[in-house]
Amino acid sequence: MSDLKAALRVFKDYQRAGINFYDITTLLKSAEHRRTALARFSNLFSHLQGDKVVGIETRGFLFAPTIARPIGAEFVPVCRAGKLPAKAKPESCELEYGFAEMEIHRDAIHCEVEAFLIIDNVLATGGTDRAAAQLVETLGGRVVGYECVL
């Protein structure tokens, strides 16, 4: 893991004092680091049978579709309010620097037996991750796995 951690850029006091922002774009620009991160994600989820993989806006979108492919799962985006075009279900969450509202398309879940894996780039306060899980469960899905890059 130290190889991937060394590839990150850290911005202290970004977007407000006391917040360290871990920039994964430096990890993503390296083909080797990307392959390593995706292989580790794939290994974590290889034993799970998820029907759908949720990617949390925006950096979760970079990993979730790639993880969904080998397990034959669909990709489902969870976005900040107002970004999804179809009818969406909202959920409020607390972030490290304020509050936000996340949404999922209401038609993303078709039955109660669907299993969901949730992917995000970083676990900070856990607010967006809890919101994504709540959205899935409120609409009848079942969260069977969760992972972050950081």
N, C-alpha and C positions, 0 to 999 in steps of 0.2 A: 504494500500500500504506500510505502514511502516514496516509491518512484512516481506515483500519481500525485501525491501531496506536493512533491517538489516541483511539479509542473504548474501548480496554481500560482496565481498572482493575488496578493492580499492588499486591499486598500483599507487602511485604518480610518475610523471615523467617517465612513461613507454611508450613507445619506444623512447620518446624524452622529453626534459625538457618542463614543462608546460602542459603535457598531463596526465590526470588521467584515468587510465584503470580500468573499472568496470568489474570484473571477475564474470560471472554468473555461473561458474561451482560449486560454493558453494551453489547456489540456486538449481541447477539441481540435486545435490546429495541427497537432501531431498525430499522424496516422497510427503510429505505434501506441501512443497513449490512448487514443480512441478505441483501438482494437482491444487493448488490455482492459479498459473500463467496461466495454460491452461484453467481453468474455466473462468477466467477473459477475456482471449482472446476469448473464445467461446461465451461468453455473448456479447462482443463487436460486433461480426460478425453474431450473430444468426438471425438478421433481414435482413441481406444481402443475396442475392442469387448469390454467386460467382460460376462461372464455374470451375475456377482454382485458386489455391493458390500458389503464388510465394514465395519460401524461398530463402533468400539471403545467399550465402556462408559465413561461414559455420554454424554459430550458428542459423541462420534462418531455417536451415534444421531440427533442433531439434524440432521446434514448428509447422512449416507449414503443414507437413503431418497429424499431430494430429488434427489440426484445419480443414483441408480439409475433413476429414472422416465424421463427423456428418452432414455436409452440402452437402455431396455427390459430392464434387469437386475433381478434379485431382491436383496432386502436380507437380509444375514446378520449377526446380532449375535455379537460376541465379548465375553464378560462375565467378571467375577471369579468364582472358583470358588463353586459352590453356588447360582448365580442362574438357571441354565437348567433347565427342567423335564424335558426328555428326556435320553436317554443322551448324555453329553458327553465330549469328549477334552480333558484338561488339559495345560497347559504352564506351567512356572514362569518367572518373570521378575524382574529386579531393577529397582526403582523408585528415584527420587531420595531417598526416605526409608525404604527397606526393600525387602521382597520381597513378591511376590504370585503368585497362580496364576490364569491366564486359561483360559477354556474356550470351545469351539465345539460346537454340536450335531454329533454324529457323522453324522447324515443330511443335513448341509448341503451335502455334496459328493457328486455322483452319478456322476461319471466323471472320468477324468484329463485330459480336454480342457477342462474348465471354467476360464475365466479370471477372476481376482478382482482388484478394485480395493480398496485398504484406505484408510479415512478415519479420522482421529483429530483431536482438537482441538488438541493441543500435542505437540511433540517435545521431551521433556526428556532422559531418558537413552536413549530408544529401546527400553527394555525391553518395554513392552506391544506396541509395534509389531513388534519381532522375534518376540515370542511369537505374535502374530496370524499373521504370515507363516509361521512354523513350523507352526502348527496347520493352516493351509490346505494347505501343501505335504506335511505328514505324511499327510493324508487324501487326497492325490492331486490337489489343485488346483494351479493355476499363478498366481502373483502377477504381474500385468502393469502395475500402477501403484500408487502410494502417495502420499498427500498429507495435510498437516496445516493447520489454520487458522493456527497459530503454529509 
